[in-house]
Amino acid sequence: MTQTLQILDQTFILHPTGALFWKEQEAILISDVHLGKVGHFRKFGAAVPQKALFQNYTLLDTVIEHFKPKHLFFLGDLFHSSINKEWQIFEQWVRTTSPKIVLIAGNHDIISPLKYEVLHIEVVQELVIATFLLTHHPEERAGYFNFSGHIHPAIRLKGSGKQSLKLPCFFKDSWQMILPAFGEFTGTHVLKPSAKNEVFAITKNEVILVSN
């Protein structure tokens, strides 16, 4: 189950994978996939299952098939580190996917833009579309609504006893939305909402408004 929001007269659909669909632009926004992280950890001896390499691609395909976008905007940290064996998997995936891809570079995106250029992926530092500003790090800029990532936001829900549950979330206020990390092999950072925030927690199958 998704959640639909109106922001500055535009329609945005929040998906349980952590992806955001911008209806009028026919575009998907995704942040912090950290492709190659599994290969990076395996290279240094971490016991990460080989099948974890393909989980992010399965999720990407699921979202693309659901929304059928014309554009795919990655809000930074698409690839975790330097090129490793997973780059070949990424190349193959890009060549079989249909949306036009733009990468808004994040702090982990250290691979040369020339490598992305070969795959017809545009790499930029930010992207401005009408009154919307797309960045990796959260940024406040007068006159724009900012979509960003980087933080890997999560919310901690507490029950009547001592039990608690930490869930990734979309974290919104009047001028910005921070997207959850899309990558399956990433951590989270718990944020504490104030009265001005709207928080949309994500589970495997749902996006749930938990605070506004």
C-alpha positions as CSV (number, residue, x, y, z in Angstrom):
1,M,0.0,0.0,0.0
2,T,1.3,3.4,-1.0
3,Q,0.7,7.0,0.2
4,T,-0.1,9.8,-2.1
5,L,0.8,13.5,-1.3
6,Q,0.2,16.8,-3.0
7,I,3.3,19.1,-2.8
8,L,3.1,22.5,-4.5
9,D,0.3,21.2,-6.8
10,Q,2.3,18.2,-7.8
11,T,1.5,14.5,-7.1
12,F,3.9,12.2,-5.3
13,I,3.4,8.6,-4.5
14,L,5.5,7.0,-1.7
15,H,6.3,3.3,-2.3
16,P,7.2,0.7,0.4
17,T,10.6,0.2,-1.3
18,G,11.5,3.7,-0.4
19,A,11.1,5.0,-3.9
20,L,9.1,8.1,-4.7
21,F,7.1,8.5,-7.9
22,W,6.5,12.0,-9.3
23,K,3.4,11.6,-11.4
24,E,3.5,14.8,-13.5
25,Q,7.2,14.3,-14.4
26,E,6.7,10.5,-14.9
27,A,9.8,10.1,-12.7
28,I,11.0,7.9,-9.9
29,L,13.3,9.3,-7.2
30,I,15.5,6.9,-5.3
31,S,18.3,7.6,-2.8
32,D,21.2,5.7,-1.3
33,V,21.1,2.4,-3.1
34,H,24.8,1.7,-2.3
35,L,25.3,-0.8,-5.1
36,G,28.6,-2.6,-4.8
37,K,28.5,-2.6,-1.0
38,V,27.9,-6.3,-0.8
39,G,30.9,-7.0,-3.1
40,H,33.0,-4.5,-1.1
41,F,32.3,-6.3,2.2
42,R,32.8,-9.7,0.6
43,K,36.1,-8.6,-0.7
44,F,37.3,-7.9,2.8
45,G,36.1,-11.2,4.2
46,A,32.6,-10.3,5.5
47,A,30.2,-13.3,5.4
48,V,27.5,-11.7,3.2
49,P,25.4,-14.1,1.1
50,Q,26.1,-14.0,-2.6
51,K,22.4,-13.7,-3.4
52,A,22.4,-10.3,-1.6
53,L,24.1,-8.9,-4.7
54,F,20.9,-9.1,-6.7
55,Q,18.3,-7.9,-4.1
56,N,18.6,-4.2,-5.0
57,Y,18.2,-4.9,-8.7
58,T,15.1,-7.0,-8.0
59,L,13.6,-4.1,-6.1
60,L,14.5,-1.6,-8.8
61,D,12.8,-3.7,-11.4
62,T,9.7,-4.1,-9.2
63,V,9.4,-0.3,-8.8
64,I,10.0,0.4,-12.5
65,E,7.5,-2.2,-13.6
66,H,4.9,-0.8,-11.2
67,F,5.2,2.9,-12.2
68,K,6.6,2.6,-15.8
69,P,8.5,5.9,-15.5
70,K,10.3,7.9,-18.2
71,H,12.9,9.2,-15.8
72,L,14.9,7.7,-12.9
73,F,16.6,10.1,-10.6
74,F,19.1,8.7,-8.1
75,L,19.6,11.1,-5.2
76,G,23.2,10.1,-4.5
77,D,25.2,7.2,-3.2
78,L,24.2,5.0,-6.1
79,F,27.4,3.0,-6.0
80,H,29.0,2.5,-2.6
81,S,32.7,2.7,-3.4
82,S,35.2,2.1,-6.2
83,I,34.4,-0.3,-9.0
84,N,34.2,-3.9,-8.1
85,K,32.7,-7.0,-9.7
86,E,29.2,-5.7,-9.2
87,W,29.8,-2.9,-11.7
88,Q,29.4,-5.5,-14.5
89,I,26.0,-6.5,-13.0
90,F,25.1,-2.8,-12.9
91,E,26.1,-2.3,-16.6
92,Q,23.9,-5.2,-17.7
93,W,21.0,-3.9,-15.6
94,V,21.3,-0.4,-17.1
95,R,21.3,-1.7,-20.6
96,T,18.1,-3.6,-20.0
97,T,16.1,-0.8,-18.3
98,S,14.1,1.8,-20.1
99,P,14.0,5.0,-18.1
100,K,16.4,7.8,-18.7
101,I,18.8,7.8,-15.7
102,V,20.3,10.8,-13.9
103,L,22.6,10.5,-10.9
104,I,22.8,13.4,-8.5
105,A,26.2,12.7,-7.1
106,G,26.6,11.8,-3.4
107,N,29.6,11.6,-1.1
108,H,30.1,7.9,-2.0
109,D,29.9,8.4,-5.7
110,I,33.6,8.4,-6.4
111,I,33.5,6.5,-9.7
112,S,34.5,8.6,-12.7
113,P,31.5,10.3,-14.5
114,L,33.1,9.0,-17.7
115,K,32.1,5.4,-16.7
116,Y,28.5,6.6,-16.3
117,E,28.7,8.5,-19.6
118,V,29.4,5.3,-21.5
119,L,26.1,4.0,-20.1
120,H,24.3,7.2,-21.1
121,I,23.8,8.2,-17.4
122,E,24.0,11.9,-16.7
123,V,25.9,12.8,-13.5
124,V,25.1,16.2,-11.9
125,Q,25.6,17.9,-8.5
126,E,21.9,18.9,-8.2
127,L,18.8,19.1,-10.3
128,V,16.2,21.9,-10.4
129,I,12.8,21.2,-11.9
130,A,10.4,24.1,-11.6
131,T,10.2,24.8,-7.8
132,F,11.8,21.5,-6.8
133,L,15.4,21.0,-5.8
134,L,16.9,17.5,-5.9
135,T,20.1,17.0,-4.0
136,H,22.0,14.3,-2.1
137,H,22.5,16.2,1.2
138,P,19.5,18.0,2.7
139,E,19.6,21.6,1.7
140,E,17.4,24.6,2.4
141,R,17.0,27.1,-0.4
142,A,14.5,29.8,-0.5
143,G,11.7,29.3,-3.0
144,Y,12.3,25.5,-3.5
145,F,11.0,22.3,-2.0
146,N,14.0,19.9,-1.5
147,F,14.1,16.2,-2.1
148,S,17.3,14.6,-0.7
149,G,18.7,11.5,0.9
150,H,22.1,10.8,2.7
151,I,20.7,10.5,6.2
152,H,19.0,7.1,5.8
153,P,16.1,8.3,8.1
154,A,14.3,6.0,10.4
155,I,11.7,6.4,13.2
156,R,11.5,4.5,16.5
157,L,8.0,3.4,17.5
158,K,7.4,2.6,21.1
159,G,4.6,0.4,22.5
160,S,2.8,0.7,25.9
161,G,5.5,-1.5,27.5
162,K,9.3,-1.4,26.8
163,Q,9.0,-2.8,23.3
164,S,10.1,-0.6,20.4
165,L,10.4,-1.0,16.6
166,K,12.7,0.9,14.3
167,L,11.5,1.5,10.7
168,P,12.9,3.4,7.8
169,C,10.8,6.4,6.8
170,F,10.1,9.3,4.5
171,F,10.8,12.4,6.7
172,K,9.0,15.5,5.6
173,D,8.5,19.1,6.7
174,S,7.1,22.2,4.9
175,W,10.1,22.6,2.6
176,Q,11.8,19.3,2.4
177,M,11.4,15.5,2.2
178,I,14.3,13.2,3.1
179,L,14.0,9.8,1.4
180,P,14.8,6.5,3.1
181,A,17.8,4.5,1.9
182,F,16.7,2.3,-1.0
183,G,19.5,-0.2,-0.6
184,E,18.9,-3.5,1.2
185,F,22.3,-3.5,2.7
186,T,22.4,-0.1,4.4
187,G,21.9,1.2,8.0
188,T,19.5,3.7,9.3
189,H,19.6,6.9,11.5
190,V,16.7,7.5,13.9
191,L,15.3,11.0,13.7
192,K,13.1,12.6,16.3
193,P,10.1,14.4,14.7
194,S,8.7,17.7,15.9
195,A,5.2,19.0,15.5
196,K,6.1,20.3,12.0
197,N,7.1,17.0,10.6
198,E,5.2,14.3,8.8
199,V,6.8,10.9,9.1
200,F,5.8,8.0,6.8
201,A,7.3,4.7,8.1
202,I,7.8,1.9,5.6
203,T,7.3,-1.8,6.1
204,K,7.7,-4.6,3.6
205,N,4.3,-3.9,2.1
206,E,3.1,-0.6,3.4
207,V,3.8,3.1,3.8
208,I,2.2,4.3,7.1
209,L,1.7,7.9,8.3
210,V,2.9,7.7,11.9
211,S,3.4,11.4,12.8
212,N,2.1,14.7,11.6
